[in-house]
Amino acid sequence: MRTHTASSAVASDRSAPEPGRLPMAALLALATAVFITSLTETLPAGLLPAMSEDLGVGEAATGQTITVYAVGTALTAIPLTAATAGWRRKRLLLAAMSGFAVANTVTAVSVSYPLTMAARFLAGVAAGLAWALLAGYARRLAPAHLQGRAIAIAMAGIPVALSLGVPAGTFLGKAVSWQAAFWLMTALTLALLGWIAATVPDHLGRRPAARAPMLRALRVPGVTPVLFVTLVFVLAHTLLYAYVATFLDHVGMAGSTDLVLLVFGGASLAGVWITGAHIHRRLRGLTLGSALLVAGAAALLAVPADSPALVCLAVALWGLGWGGVPTLLQTAAGDAAGDSADAAQAMLVTLWNAAMAGGGVAGGLLLDRFGAVSFPWSLLALLVPVLLVVGTARTHGFPARRPTTAG
């Protein structure tokens, strides 16, 4: 038994990060995994009419393919993370991405609505496992002082998927067929599996020291504030993002949705870059700045003005503030949780997806009762407690100085 443990430790040491260097090939593979995870979730949004026709259901029913994905993620992230805590990380990552290959293939060939929904639920399960794994994996690939930058590189797949992937998938669906878009996702995933196998170092799993790792993580100072900020910040963002086309119609820009999303995506990429460059020393300041930028964008959008330039400016501020948020929150959770980082990441993923689902529902209720004008005001109201919690959690959660040996 001791021999096995010693050999495992040696294997883990061989994959230790080199001081002062980032393993870019491995981190870009993780970024591609994030891209696939994000794009698989949102791809049906641009393909609803054609999917609805072939599956024989209405567009509202087809839209639930996105909801069931989020449900699959929210329901399974915590139990799957706990069950696989002892697995080697590379094996687990390959298993999660294989789930996307299977789910997208089934979606591409399915002519049955129930089968399509089952495949989308499977994709959500794979996403729950992947999201809980990827940030921690990126941390372990980097030396301590570059861990935030490593997570930023991996999380760059999110704005790329939203700003480029969704429009490209929509174009392919219109030019060829919606099935072709999902076949392309399968092909990309298969290529990624080879990339991961060739370039991503392996790491040992971390079996929880307690029988209830999630409860143990919640007792660690700083974890609860980070999880609260995650829930409320994502809820606020989703309220507007899920109905951005409806809001743009309200301000007379119904034909500019693609342009606005491109501005948002480009600004988000800038936010990711700024976060990666400064997160090691300024996590707290960047988190406060992100919330203030999004709040400023909401304030501009709340001003009744018939000005496309003002709307684009607001969206640019929104994207700039939001782009680094996934990196900031996952880094804060990992820093605060320490040895319970995997459990904290699983809870963060669950709350993130619950907030996305809740944002869609709450946005619909606001739209029916108060109209699209209520979205920016609601976003502003929700950001007040976010700023208060980040501002007061200065000792644990969002400290002025990050630990020198995070993760």
C-alpha positions as CSV (number, residue, x, y, z in Angstrom):
1,M,0.0,0.0,0.0
2,R,2.8,2.4,0.9
3,T,4.6,1.5,-2.3
4,H,1.5,2.4,-4.4
5,T,1.2,5.7,-2.5
6,A,4.8,6.6,-3.0
7,S,4.7,5.8,-6.7
8,S,1.5,7.9,-7.1
9,A,3.1,10.8,-5.4
10,V,6.1,10.6,-7.7
11,A,3.8,10.5,-10.7
12,S,2.0,13.6,-9.4
13,D,5.4,15.4,-8.8
14,R,6.4,14.8,-12.4
15,S,3.4,16.8,-13.6
16,A,4.1,19.6,-11.2
17,P,4.2,23.1,-13.0
18,E,7.5,24.6,-13.9
19,P,8.2,27.8,-12.0
20,G,7.5,31.0,-14.0
21,R,6.0,29.1,-16.9
22,L,2.5,28.3,-18.1
23,P,1.8,25.1,-20.0
24,M,0.0,26.9,-22.9
25,A,-0.8,23.8,-24.9
26,A,-2.6,22.2,-21.9
27,L,-4.4,25.4,-20.9
28,L,-5.6,26.0,-24.5
29,A,-7.0,22.5,-24.5
30,L,-8.9,23.3,-21.3
31,A,-10.1,26.6,-22.9
32,T,-11.4,24.5,-25.8
33,A,-13.2,22.2,-23.3
34,V,-14.8,25.3,-21.8
35,F,-15.7,26.5,-25.3
36,I,-17.4,23.2,-26.1
37,T,-19.2,23.2,-22.7
38,S,-20.5,26.7,-23.2
39,L,-21.4,26.4,-26.9
40,T,-23.2,23.0,-26.4
41,E,-25.5,24.7,-23.8
42,T,-26.4,27.8,-26.0
43,L,-26.3,26.4,-29.5
44,P,-30.0,25.5,-29.8
45,A,-30.9,29.2,-29.2
46,G,-29.9,30.0,-32.8
47,L,-31.4,26.9,-34.3
48,L,-34.9,26.8,-32.7
49,P,-37.1,27.2,-35.8
50,A,-35.4,24.4,-37.8
51,M,-35.1,22.1,-34.7
52,S,-38.8,22.7,-33.9
53,E,-39.9,21.7,-37.4
54,D,-37.9,18.5,-37.5
55,L,-38.8,17.4,-34.0
56,G,-42.5,18.2,-34.5
57,V,-42.9,20.6,-31.5
58,G,-43.2,24.3,-30.9
59,E,-40.3,26.7,-30.5
60,A,-41.2,27.1,-26.8
61,A,-40.9,23.4,-26.3
62,T,-37.6,23.3,-28.2
63,G,-36.3,26.1,-26.1
64,Q,-36.5,23.8,-23.1
65,T,-33.5,21.9,-24.6
66,I,-31.5,24.7,-23.0
67,T,-33.4,24.5,-19.7
68,V,-33.0,20.8,-19.4
69,Y,-29.2,21.2,-19.9
70,A,-29.0,23.6,-17.0
71,V,-31.2,21.3,-14.9
72,G,-28.8,18.4,-15.6
73,T,-25.9,20.5,-14.6
74,A,-27.5,21.8,-11.4
75,L,-28.8,18.4,-10.2
76,T,-25.6,16.4,-10.7
77,A,-22.6,18.7,-10.2
78,I,-22.4,18.2,-6.5
79,P,-23.1,14.4,-6.2
80,L,-20.9,13.6,-9.3
81,T,-18.0,15.7,-8.0
82,A,-18.2,13.9,-4.6
83,A,-18.4,10.5,-6.2
84,T,-15.4,11.1,-8.5
85,A,-13.2,13.0,-6.0
86,G,-10.7,10.2,-6.0
87,W,-10.4,9.8,-9.8
88,R,-7.3,10.9,-11.6
89,R,-8.1,14.3,-13.1
90,K,-7.2,13.4,-16.7
91,R,-9.3,10.3,-16.7
92,L,-12.2,12.3,-15.4
93,L,-11.8,15.1,-17.9
94,L,-11.7,12.6,-20.8
95,A,-14.9,11.0,-19.4
96,A,-16.7,14.3,-19.2
97,M,-15.7,15.4,-22.7
98,S,-16.7,12.0,-24.1
99,G,-20.2,12.7,-22.6
100,F,-20.4,15.7,-24.8
101,A,-19.4,13.7,-27.9
102,V,-22.1,11.2,-27.2
103,A,-24.8,13.8,-26.3
104,N,-24.2,15.9,-29.4
105,T,-24.1,12.9,-31.7
106,V,-27.5,11.7,-30.4
107,T,-28.9,15.2,-30.7
108,A,-27.7,15.3,-34.4
109,V,-29.3,12.0,-35.3
110,S,-32.5,12.3,-33.2
111,V,-35.9,12.8,-34.8
112,S,-37.6,12.3,-31.4
113,Y,-38.3,15.1,-29.0
114,P,-38.0,12.9,-25.8
115,L,-34.7,11.4,-27.1
116,T,-33.3,14.9,-27.8
117,M,-34.3,16.0,-24.3
118,A,-32.5,13.0,-22.8
119,A,-29.4,13.7,-24.9
120,R,-29.5,17.4,-23.7
121,F,-29.8,16.3,-20.1
122,L,-26.8,14.0,-20.6
123,A,-24.9,17.0,-22.0
124,G,-25.8,18.9,-18.8
125,V,-24.6,16.1,-16.6
126,A,-21.3,16.2,-18.5
127,A,-21.2,19.9,-18.1
128,G,-21.7,19.7,-14.3
129,L,-18.7,17.4,-14.1
130,A,-16.6,19.5,-16.4
131,W,-17.3,22.9,-14.8
132,A,-16.5,21.5,-11.3
133,L,-13.2,20.2,-12.7
134,L,-11.8,22.7,-15.2
135,A,-11.0,25.6,-12.9
136,G,-9.2,23.4,-10.4
137,Y,-7.4,21.6,-13.1
138,A,-6.1,24.9,-14.5
139,R,-4.9,26.0,-11.1
140,R,-2.9,22.8,-10.6
141,L,-1.2,23.2,-14.0
142,A,0.3,26.6,-13.0
143,P,2.8,27.8,-10.3
144,A,1.0,29.6,-7.4
145,H,1.7,33.1,-8.7
146,L,0.2,32.3,-12.1
147,Q,-2.8,30.3,-11.1
148,G,-5.3,33.2,-11.6
149,R,-3.8,33.8,-15.1
150,A,-4.1,30.1,-15.9
151,I,-7.8,30.1,-14.9
152,A,-8.4,33.2,-17.1
153,I,-6.9,31.4,-20.1
154,A,-9.1,28.4,-19.5
155,M,-12.2,30.5,-19.0
156,A,-11.6,32.5,-22.2
157,G,-13.6,29.8,-23.9
158,I,-16.8,31.3,-22.5
159,P,-16.9,34.7,-24.3
160,V,-15.4,33.1,-27.4
161,A,-18.4,30.6,-27.5
162,L,-20.9,33.4,-26.8
163,S,-19.5,36.0,-29.2
164,L,-18.3,33.8,-32.1
165,G,-19.5,30.2,-31.5
166,V,-23.2,30.8,-31.3
167,P,-23.3,33.1,-34.4
168,A,-21.2,30.6,-36.4
169,G,-23.4,27.7,-35.3
170,T,-26.5,29.6,-36.3
171,F,-25.0,30.4,-39.7
172,L,-24.0,26.8,-40.3
173,G,-27.5,25.7,-39.3
174,K,-29.1,28.0,-41.8
175,A,-26.6,27.3,-44.6
176,V,-26.5,23.5,-44.2
177,S,-28.7,22.1,-41.4
178,W,-29.1,22.3,-37.7
179,Q,-27.8,18.7,-37.5
180,A,-24.5,19.8,-39.1
181,A,-23.9,22.2,-36.2
182,F,-24.1,19.4,-33.7
183,W,-22.1,17.1,-35.9
184,L,-19.4,19.8,-36.0
185,M,-19.5,19.9,-32.2
186,T,-18.9,16.1,-32.1
187,A,-16.0,16.3,-34.5
188,L,-14.4,19.2,-32.4
189,T,-14.9,17.1,-29.2
190,L,-13.2,14.1,-30.7
191,A,-10.3,16.2,-31.8
192,L,-10.1,17.7,-28.3
193,L,-10.0,14.2,-26.7
194,G,-6.8,13.5,-28.6
195,W,-5.4,17.0,-27.7
196,I,-6.1,16.4,-24.0
197,A,-4.5,12.9,-24.2
198,A,-1.3,14.3,-25.8
199,T,-0.8,17.5,-23.9
200,V,-2.6,17.7,-20.6
201,P,-0.6,16.4,-17.6
202,D,-2.4,14.0,-15.2
203,H,-3.0,14.7,-11.5
204,L,-4.2,12.7,-8.6
205,G,-7.7,13.1,-7.3
206,R,-8.3,14.4,-3.8
207,R,-10.5,12.2,-1.6
208,P,-12.5,14.3,0.9
209,A,-11.3,14.1,4.4
210,A,-14.9,14.2,5.7
211,R,-18.0,12.3,4.8
212,A,-19.8,15.5,4.0
213,P,-17.3,17.5,1.9
214,M,-19.8,20.1,0.8
215,L,-20.8,20.9,4.4
216,R,-17.1,20.9,5.4
217,A,-16.4,23.4,2.6
218,L,-19.3,25.7,3.7
219,R,-17.7,25.9,7.2
220,V,-14.4,27.3,5.7
221,P,-14.3,31.1,6.2
222,G,-14.9,33.0,2.9
223,V,-16.6,30.2,1.0
224,T,-20.2,31.4,1.8
225,P,-19.6,35.0,0.7
226,V,-18.1,33.8,-2.6
227,L,-21.1,31.5,-3.2
228,F,-23.6,34.3,-2.3
229,V,-21.9,36.7,-4.8
230,T,-22.0,34.0,-7.5
231,L,-25.7,33.3,-7.0
232,V,-26.8,37.0,-7.0
233,F,-24.3,38.3,-9.6
234,V,-25.1,35.6,-12.2
235,L,-28.9,36.0,-11.5
236,A,-28.5,39.8,-12.2
237,H,-26.5,39.2,-15.4
238,T,-28.9,36.5,-16.7
239,L,-32.0,38.7,-16.1
240,L,-30.8,41.0,-18.9
241,Y,-28.7,38.6,-21.0
242,A,-31.5,36.0,-21.5
243,Y,-33.8,38.8,-22.8
244,V,-31.3,41.0,-24.5
245,A,-33.1,40.6,-27.9
246,T,-36.4,41.6,-26.3
247,F,-34.7,44.6,-24.6
248,L,-33.1,45.7,-27.9
249,D,-36.5,45.6,-29.5
250,H,-37.8,47.8,-26.7
251,V,-35.1,50.4,-27.5
252,G,-35.6,50.2,-31.2
253,M,-32.6,48.1,-32.1
254,A,-34.3,44.8,-33.0
255,G,-32.2,44.4,-36.1
256,S,-28.9,44.9,-34.3
257,T,-28.8,41.9,-31.9
258,D,-25.9,40.2,-33.7
259,L,-23.9,43.5,-33.6
260,V,-24.6,44.0,-29.9
261,L,-23.7,40.5,-29.0
262,L,-20.4,40.9,-30.9
263,V,-19.7,44.1,-29.0
264,F,-20.5,42.3,-25.7
265,G,-18.2,39.3,-26.7
266,G,-15.3,41.5,-27.8
267,A,-15.5,43.5,-24.5
268,S,-15.7,40.3,-22.6
269,L,-12.5,39.0,-24.1
270,A,-10.8,42.3,-23.1
271,G,-12.2,41.7,-19.6
272,V,-10.7,38.2,-19.5
273,W,-7.3,39.6,-20.6
274,I,-7.3,42.3,-18.0
275,T,-8.4,39.8,-15.3
276,G,-5.6,37.4,-16.2
277,A,-3.0,40.1,-16.2
278,H,-3.9,41.4,-12.7
279,I,-5.8,38.8,-10.7
280,H,-2.8,37.6,-8.7
281,R,-2.5,40.9,-6.9
282,R,-5.9,42.5,-7.4
283,L,-8.7,39.9,-7.1
284,R,-10.7,42.0,-4.7
285,G,-10.3,45.2,-6.7
286,L,-11.1,43.5,-10.0
287,T,-14.3,41.9,-8.5
288,L,-15.5,45.3,-7.2
289,G,-14.6,46.9,-10.5
290,S,-16.5,44.2,-12.4
291,A,-19.6,44.8,-10.4
292,L,-19.3,48.6,-10.8
293,L,-18.9,48.3,-14.5
294,V,-21.9,46.1,-14.9
295,A,-23.9,48.5,-12.6
296,G,-22.8,51.4,-14.7
297,A,-23.9,49.7,-17.9
298,A,-27.3,49.0,-16.3
299,A,-27.6,52.6,-15.3
300,L,-26.9,53.7,-18.9
301,L,-29.5,51.2,-20.2
302,A,-32.1,52.5,-17.7
303,V,-31.8,56.0,-19.1
304,P,-34.6,56.5,-21.7
305,A,-32.7,57.5,-24.8
306,D,-33.1,56.7,-28.4
307,S,-29.3,56.3,-29.0
308,P,-27.8,53.1,-30.5
309,A,-24.3,54.5,-29.6
310,L,-25.3,54.8,-26.0
311,V,-26.6,51.3,-25.9
312,C,-23.5,49.9,-27.5
313,L,-21.4,51.8,-25.0
314,A,-23.4,50.3,-22.2
315,V,-23.1,46.8,-23.6
316,A,-19.3,47.3,-24.0
317,L,-19.1,48.3,-20.3
318,W,-21.3,45.3,-19.4
319,G,-19.1,42.9,-21.4
320,L,-15.9,44.4,-20.0
321,G,-17.1,44.0,-16.4
322,W,-18.6,40.5,-16.9
323,G,-15.8,38.9,-19.0
324,G,-13.6,38.2,-16.0
325,V,-16.3,37.3,-13.5
326,P,-16.1,33.5,-14.1
327,T,-12.4,33.6,-13.5
328,L,-12.6,35.9,-10.5
329,L,-15.3,33.9,-8.7
330,Q,-13.8,30.5,-9.4
331,T,-10.4,31.8,-8.2
332,A,-11.9,33.3,-5.1
333,A,-13.7,30.0,-4.3
334,G,-10.6,28.0,-4.8
335,D,-8.5,30.4,-2.6
336,A,-11.0,30.4,0.2
337,A,-11.7,26.7,0.2
338,G,-8.1,25.4,0.2
339,D,-8.2,21.6,0.5
340,S,-12.0,21.7,-0.1
341,A,-11.6,23.5,-3.4
342,D,-13.3,20.8,-5.5
343,A,-16.3,20.8,-3.2
344,A,-16.5,24.6,-3.4
345,Q,-16.3,24.5,-7.2
346,A,-19.1,22.0,-7.4
347,M,-21.3,24.2,-5.3
348,L,-20.4,27.2,-7.3
349,V,-21.3,25.4,-10.5
350,T,-24.6,24.3,-9.0
351,L,-25.5,27.9,-7.9
352,W,-24.3,29.3,-11.2
353,N,-26.7,27.1,-13.2
354,A,-29.5,27.6,-10.6
355,A,-29.0,31.4,-11.1
356,M,-29.1,31.1,-14.8
357,A,-32.4,29.1,-14.7
358,G,-33.8,31.5,-12.1
359,G,-32.8,34.5,-14.2
360,G,-34.7,33.2,-17.1
361,V,-37.8,32.6,-15.0
362,A,-37.6,35.9,-13.1
363,G,-36.9,37.8,-16.4
364,G,-40.1,36.3,-17.9
365,L,-42.1,37.4,-14.9
366,L,-40.7,40.9,-15.0
367,L,-41.3,41.2,-18.7
368,D,-45.0,40.1,-18.3
369,R,-45.6,42.4,-15.3
370,F,-43.4,45.5,-15.9
371,G,-42.0,45.2,-19.5
372,A,-38.5,45.2,-20.8
373,V,-37.8,48.6,-19.1
374,S,-37.6,46.7,-15.8
375,F,-34.5,44.7,-16.7
376,P,-31.7,47.2,-16.1
377,W,-33.4,48.5,-12.9
378,S,-33.6,44.9,-11.6
379,L,-29.9,44.3,-12.5
380,L,-29.0,47.5,-10.5
381,A,-31.0,46.4,-7.5
382,L,-29.3,43.0,-7.4
383,L,-25.8,44.4,-7.7
384,V,-26.2,46.4,-4.4
385,P,-25.9,43.3,-2.2
386,V,-23.1,42.0,-4.4
387,L,-21.1,45.1,-3.8
388,L,-21.8,45.1,-0.1
389,V,-20.7,41.5,0.3
390,V,-17.5,41.9,-1.7
391,G,-16.8,45.1,0.1
392,T,-17.2,43.5,3.6
393,A,-15.6,40.1,2.9
394,R,-12.1,41.7,3.1
395,T,-10.6,39.1,5.4
396,H,-12.0,35.9,3.9
397,G,-13.6,35.5,0.5
398,F,-12.3,38.6,-1.3
399,P,-9.2,39.6,0.7
400,A,-7.0,42.5,-0.4
401,R,-4.1,40.1,-0.8
402,R,-4.4,36.6,-2.3
403,P,-2.7,33.7,-0.5
404,T,0.8,33.1,-1.9
405,T,0.2,29.4,-2.2
406,A,-3.3,29.2,-3.4
407,G,-4.7,25.8,-4.5
